[in-house]
Amino acid sequence: AEMIPDIQIEATFPDGTKLVTVHHPIP
């Protein structure tokens, strides 16, 4: 069942704030 959408992790780096999208597929 694909109930989990793309998880958006907001990570802050010294260069600035970047938005990282992580795909978390379910086996």
N, C-alpha and C positions, 0 to 999 in steps of 0.2 A: 504494500500500500504506500503510495507516494503522498504522504501528508505533510512532509517537511519541505517547504519552499527554499529557495536559495537564502542561505544565512548571510546577512550583511554584518560584518564585523568592523566596527569603527576603531581603527588603530591610530594612535598618535605618534608620529615620528618627529625627531629634531628638525627635520626639513619642513614639517607642517603636518596637517591632518589629512590622512588618506583613507578612502573608503574601500575596503577589500571585500569582494563578494566570494564566498566560499560555497562550492557546490557539495552538498552532503547527501550522496545517494545511499539508498538503503539496500543492502544485500538480500 
